[in-house]
Amino acid sequence: MKFLVDRCAGRRLADWLRTQGHDVLDASGAGPDPGDVALLARSAAEQRVLITIDTDFGTLVYRARMAHAGLIRLPDIPATRRIEIVQQLLSDHADAMAAGAVITVRSGRIRVSLPPR
């Protein structure tokens, strides 16, 4: 699977995804922060699931209706648990990710919102 890991989600998560055989672009290694709109546009253009802790992406996807290739939001997940949570998401929701779902993990709950058909 292809991922774009936002700089706020952490380099450890990006490195771990690579060890699992995924194609990963780490935003922190791609130069200065281009901003949320540009990051989401790049993830859509390259068909990469964007992983972030930033809640602004929900606004861009739902209110501004920006195109995306999937979004994993981890707004209140500490850095020490992100790998574990993403591993669980890959195990339980890989099909939804591949279908462009928006997945939000907050307060121990996982919400999967599939795109309209």
Order of alpha helices (4+ residues) and beta strands (2+ residues): beta-alpha-beta-alpha-beta-alpha-beta-alpha-beta-beta
